[in-house]
């Protein structure tokens, strides 16, 4: 009886393996990688909107938050390296912006930087070290700015917690960078990426700024399948974020606060981040053809009770609940034309031989 059960179980396992193999054989796999060419240029247009409200210890009623913006990203491939990476110039500028609550009247200044990007679609890991090295060994003006920064003794007051709320969750527009699949993928495959925040972790001042890490939060990316956008074959993937964050502000406060005879100020930033973003990558070269989605944040930043008693900040806590939405499209794409082939030389004429 036991032998019969064993054989029956073996048949079931074998059938399951065969069925799985058949299912995988009928599902197409995709490999998406960015293919760079020198002189390749792209322009991405994006529309961004944020709505929500905020409260703090300084006012009882909720205040509305409203931001509407139009952005433009321009990229140009300057050089393609042997390992498939490329040096790319990335420029970003606000074409239009209206803000309610932040009281800003001018557009943010345009930004241009040259970065090294990988076939995975993100800047290379050693690019951050290159930028740091360039800043440390910069020109005279940069050195003077660095000396002024080193002589900065810190604020003699605590920044309002609402300032820290503005440092996270507002950069939902991807621009030219997005999470490409890590390898060959099929419909339904998933992988995880981690997004950085501007907040540092020095383990309570035990690590230097060079050794410090940064707080990140996870997102899951899922392959939806192949489709077309304006006749162009693309791969559709969806990024899903549903996470809680708990960031200690102590390490950042150590760097910006003047302690004098007071204890280190302490605070936290807690809340949830939820959202979905749809990415569409060209199957031919991995270009980000279109992206759209939303991100909903419910955050609260506050100082510790002892810090409030000792430092007496104007604002003790602040919280907001906002939702940011965006839509981005590939507006222009120019690839340098291949140089024309030189005309074929006519075959040399054979001299007539006399008989």
N, C-alpha and C positions, 0 to 999 in steps of 0.2 A: 504493500500500500504506500509506504513512504517512497519507494522507488518510482511508483506511478506519479505521485505528487511532484517529485523532483523533475521528472521528464516533462510533465505538464507545465510546470513553472518555467522550465527552460524554453519551451515552445512559445510561451507568452512573451518572455523577454526578447526572444529572437524576432518575433513578429513586431514588437514595439520598435526595435532597432531598425527593421526594414521599413516600417511606416515612417519613422523619423527621417530616414535617408531619402525616401521618396518625396517627403514634404520639402526637404531642403533642396533636392534636385529640381523641384518645380519653382523655387523662389530665386529670383535673380539677385546677385550680390553686386554692390557698388563700391568703387574706390574713388574717393574725391580728394584731389590734391590741387593746390594752386600751382599753375604753370605760369612762370614769369618770363617776360621778354623785355630786353632793354628798350627803353623809350615808351613802354606801354603806359597809357594814361586812362584813368577812370574818374568819373564824377558821380557822386552819390548825393541825392537830395533827400532830406528828411523833414517831416512835420512832427512836432512834439507838443504834447499837452499834459498839464498836471492840474488836478483838482483835489481839494480837500479842505481841512480846517485844522487849526492849531489852538492850543491852550497853554497857559503857563501860570506860575505863581504870582505874576505881576498883574494879571487881569483875569476876571472871573468868566467872562463870556468867551465863546469860541470865535476866532477870527477866520474868515475864509482865505484860502490860498488859491490863486489862479495864475498859471503860467502858460503862455502860448508862444511857440518859437518855430522858426524855419531855419534849418541848418544846411550847409553845403560842405561836402568833403571832396577834396581833390587829391589824387594820388598819382605818382609817377615813378616807375621803376628806373632807377639810375644804373644798376649793375646787377647781373645775375652771376652767382657764385657757383663753383663746381658741385657743391653739396645740395643744390636746389634752392638754397636761400637767396634772398635778394635784398639789396639796399633800396629802400623806398622813401621818397619824400611825401609826407602826409601833411596836408593843410586843412584846417577846419575854420569856418567862420559862420557867424550868425547873420543871416540875411534879414531876419525880422524877429522881434521879440517884444512881448508885452507882459508885464509882471504886476500883480496885485499882491500886496503884503510885504514884499522885500524892498519896495520903494527904490528900485533901481531905474535910472532914466536913460542910461547909455548902454549900447550893446557891448557884450564882452569882447575883448580884443581878439583878433584872429590869431591862430596858433599854427606854427609850422615846425616840424621836426623830421629829421632823417633817422629812420629806424631800420634794423635788420629783421626781416620777416622770414618765416619758415613756410614750407609747403603745407603745414597744418593750419595756416591762416592767422597765427598769432606772432607777435614779436619773439625773437629768439631769446633763450635764457641768458646768454652772455651780453645781450644788448643793454640791460640795466647796468651791468658793470662797466660797459663802455661809456655810457652817459655819465656815470659817477666819476670815472677817470678823467673824462673831458672837462667836467666842471672843476675838478681839483687842480688840473693843470691848464686852466683857461688863461685868457688874456689879462691884461692889467686891470681892466674894468671889473672882470669877474673876481679877481683877487681882492680888489678893494671892497666889493660887495660882500665877499666872504669874511673879510676882517671885520666889517661892520656887524655881520651876523654873529661872529664869535664874541664881539663885545656886548651883544645884547644880553642883559641881565634878567630878562623876563618881565612879565606883567606883574604889577603890584595889586592886581585885582583878578577876579575870576570871570572868564568869559561866560556869557549867558548860555545855559544848556541848549537853547534853541539854535545856537551856532553849530553845535555838534550834529543836530538833526539834519542840517543842510548839507553835511559832508557825506551822507550816505543815501543811495537810492535815487539820485537825480540824474545819473549818467546811464540811463537805460538805452539810449540810442547807440547801436554798435559801431556805426561808421564802417571802415573797411575791415574790421576784425570781428570774427565770429568763430564759434566752435565747430570746426570741421570734424568729420568722423575720424577716429584714430587709425582705422585700417579698413579692410573689406567688411562691409555691413550689409544686412538684409532688412527687409521690412520687419519692424517690431524690435530690432536690436536697440539696446540702451547703453549709455555710458555716463559717467559723472565728470563734471568740471567744477572748479572752485573759482569764485570771483573774489578779487581782493577788495578791501576797504581802505580808507586813508588812515586807519588807526594802527598804531604800532604796539608791540608787546616786548618790553625789555625785562619782563619778569621782576617788576618792582624796582627797576634801576640796576639790576645785577648784570645786565648786558649793555654794551655800548650801542650807539645807533647803527654802527656797521654790522653788529651781530644780531640786532633785533629782527624779529619776524613781524609779519602783519596779519591782522585778523582777516579771515576769509569765510565765505559761506558757500554751501554746495548747491548745485543745480543738476537735474537729470535731463539728458538729451535723448530723444527717441526718434528713430527713423520711421517716417510715415510712408514714403514711397515716391516713385517717379511720377512727374506730371510735366506740363508745359506752361510757360509764360510767354505770351506773344510769339508762339511758335518755337520757342527755345526750350529744349529738353532740360529739366532741372530735377534735383533731388530735394524733396521736402522733409525737413527735420523739425521737431518741436522741442523747445527747451521748457522744462517745467520746474518752477521754484516753489518750494513749500517748506520753509525752515524758520527756526527761531534763532535769534542772535542774543548774545550776552557779552558785551564788550566792556572791559574795564578801562576807564578813562585815566587812571592814575599815571600811566607811563607817559601819555601825551601831556598831561598837566605838569609833570616833572620838568619837561623840556621848555614849557612856555611860561611857567610861574616863578616869580621871585619869592623865595621862601622867607627870608629874613629870620625871625625867631619863631616862625610858625611851622606847624607840621605839614607834611606833604598833602595837598588837597586830593580828595578821593571822590570818585563818581562812577556811574555806570550808564550804559546805553543798552536798553533791552527792547525786545519787540519781535515782530514777525514780518517776514517778507514772502509774499506769494505772487506768482505771475506765470504767464505763458508767452513765449515768443516763437513765431514761426519763421524759419530761415529757408530760403530757396537758393540752392547752389547749382551753377551751370555744370552739367555732366561733362562738358568738353574741357574746361580749364579750371573749375572750382571757384569761379567768380561769384560773389554774393550778388545775385540778381535782384532779390527783394527780401524784405524783412518787415515784420509788424508784430505788435503784441502789447502787453500791458504788464505793469508791476504795481502791486498794492502793498503799502507799508503802513504798519501801525507801530510807532516807536515812542519811547519815553526815555529822556535823559534827565538825570538828577544827581545832585551832590549828596554825599553822606551827611548824616545829622551833625557829626562832630565838625566836619568841614564847614557846614553852614554856621555853626556857633562861632567858630574861630575866624573865618574869613568874611562872614556877613555879605555874601554875594547879593547883588540886586535881584537876580532871578535864581530861585532855588531849584526849580524843575520846569520842564517843558515837555509837551507831547504833541504829536500830530498823527493824523490818519489821512493819507493821500493815496491817489492812484494816478500813475503816469502811463500814458499811451503814446505810441509812435507808429509811424509808417515810413519806411525808407525804400527807395528804388534806385536802381542803376540807371542814371539819366544819359550818360555819354560814355563811350568806350572807344579808344583809338589805339590801334596797334600799328607800329611802323611797317610800311609796305616793304616786302622783300626787294632788295636791289635787283634791277633787271639783269637778266642773263646776257652776257656779251654775245653778239651775233656769231653764229658758227662760221669758222673760216672755211672758205671753199677748198676742196681737195686740190693739191698741187697737180697741175696739168702734166701728163706724161708726154714727153717729146715723141714725135713720130719717128719710128725707126725705118730707115731706108733698107730695102732689100737689094 
